[in-house]
């Protein structure tokens, strides 16, 4: 005598999915290739001239909700890395000219440098697109950095450059690298430090 073992819910769902898949494959009406869909996106200026065109091919799998989308043609390419500019980048405003050479840059890896979190950059350069060629150039990179006017060392921000607190040197601008920290949030240059320290000692007697 045969005994019937109870099936759990997961086994029943798996058997139903396999049965539906076999029934779909055995149906001769379903055994045909679905032609891919082609989508064309065109952007025009206010006077009607076309300045961007993109063609995409979408293949839909009938057995799953997944679909593959491939860009077959793009009329605009990045001037820095020569990669096709995606529609999503342009709509999100991620494509912009380099701050130095004004060439168009995109968020493609290796196309431009990340200036959002980089220190020692001038305030007008931060969060601005800078292409990789300008970023790797030592002469241009030195122009983008903040330097102390006295010693030439790089500083994190303009607030790090302070005027000499003593004033006997006619207000020389110094940074923590070339200045001496006093008790307060101020700096004294090396030429004024000795006279400044003697004065402070006399005042505290």
NORQUIGI-V403110 format. One record per pair of residues at least 24 apart in sequence whose ideal C-beta (glycine too) atoms are under 10 Angstrom apart, sorted by the first residue. I is the first residue (numbers start at 1). J is the second residue. D is the distance in whole Angstrom. If there is no record, write none. Layout:
BEGIN
[[I J D] [I J D]]
END
This chain:
BEGIN
[[20 63 10] [21 63 7] [24 62 8] [24 63 7] [25 63 9] [30 62 8] [30 63 10] [34 59 8] [34 60 6] [34 61 9] [34 62 6] [35 59 9] [35 60 10] [36 60 8] [36 67 10] [36 68 9] [36 69 10] [36 70 9] [37 67 9] [37 69 10] [38 72 8] [39 69 9] [39 71 10] [40 73 9] [41 71 10] [41 74 10] [41 87 6] [42 75 9] [43 75 9] [43 76 9] [43 87 9] [43 90 8] [43 91 9] [50 75 8] [51 75 8] [51 76 8] [52 76 5] [52 85 8] [52 87 8] [52 90 7] [54 84 8] [54 85 9] [54 86 8] [54 87 6] [54 90 9] [56 87 9] [76 104 9] [76 106 10] [77 104 9] [77 106 9] [78 103 9] [78 104 6] [78 105 7] [78 106 4] [78 107 10] [78 108 7] [78 111 6] [78 112 9] [78 131 9] [79 103 4] [79 104 4] [79 105 8] [79 106 9] [79 111 10] [79 131 9] [80 104 7] [80 105 5] [80 106 7] [80 108 9] [80 110 9] [80 111 5] [80 112 7] [80 129 9] [80 131 5] [80 132 7] [80 133 7] [80 134 9] [81 105 8] [81 106 7] [81 108 5] [81 109 9] [81 110 7] [81 111 4] [81 112 9] [81 131 9] [81 132 8] [82 108 10] [82 111 10] [83 108 5] [83 109 10] [83 110 10] [83 111 7] [84 108 9] [94 129 9] [95 129 9] [96 128 8] [96 129 5] [97 128 9] [97 129 7] [97 131 9] [98 128 9] [98 129 6] [98 130 6] [98 131 4] [98 132 9] [98 133 8] [98 134 6] [98 135 9] [99 124 8] [99 125 6] [99 126 10] [99 127 10] [99 128 4] [99 129 6] [99 130 5] [99 131 9] [99 134 8] [99 135 10] [99 140 10] [99 144 8] [100 125 9] [100 128 9] [100 129 10] [100 130 6] [100 131 7] [100 133 9] [100 134 4] [100 135 9] [100 137 9] [100 140 6] [100 141 10] [100 143 8] [100 144 8] [101 130 9] [101 131 6] [101 133 7] [101 134 6] [101 137 10] [101 140 9] [102 131 10] [103 129 10] [103 131 6] [103 133 8] [103 134 9] [104 129 9] [104 131 9] [105 129 5] [105 130 8] [105 131 5] [105 132 9] [105 134 10] [106 131 10] [113 141 9] [113 144 10] [115 144 9] [118 144 9] [118 145 10] [119 145 9] [119 146 9] [119 154 9] [119 155 9] [119 156 5] [119 157 8] [120 144 9] [120 145 5] [120 146 6] [120 147 9] [120 153 10] [120 154 5] [120 155 7] [120 156 6] [120 157 9] [120 160 10] [121 145 7] [121 146 7] [121 154 10] [121 156 9] [121 157 9] [122 146 6] [122 147 10] [122 157 10] [122 158 8] [123 157 8] [123 158 7] [126 157 10] [146 175 9] [147 175 9] [148 173 7] [148 174 7] [148 175 4] [148 176 9] [148 177 7] [148 178 6] [148 179 9] [149 173 5] [149 174 8] [149 175 9] [149 178 10] [150 174 5] [150 175 7] [150 177 9] [150 178 5] [150 179 8] [150 189 8] [150 190 10] [151 175 7] [151 177 6] [151 178 4] [151 179 9] [152 177 9] [152 178 9] [153 177 4] [153 178 7] [159 185 10] [160 187 9] [161 187 9] [162 186 6] [162 187 5] [162 188 10] [163 187 8] [163 189 10] [164 188 6] [164 189 5] [164 190 10] [164 191 9] [164 192 6] [164 193 9] [164 196 9] [165 189 9] [165 192 8] [165 196 7] [166 191 9] [166 192 4] [166 193 8] [166 194 10] [166 195 7] [166 196 4] [166 197 10] [166 199 8] [167 192 8] [167 196 9] [168 192 5] [168 195 6] [168 196 8]]
END
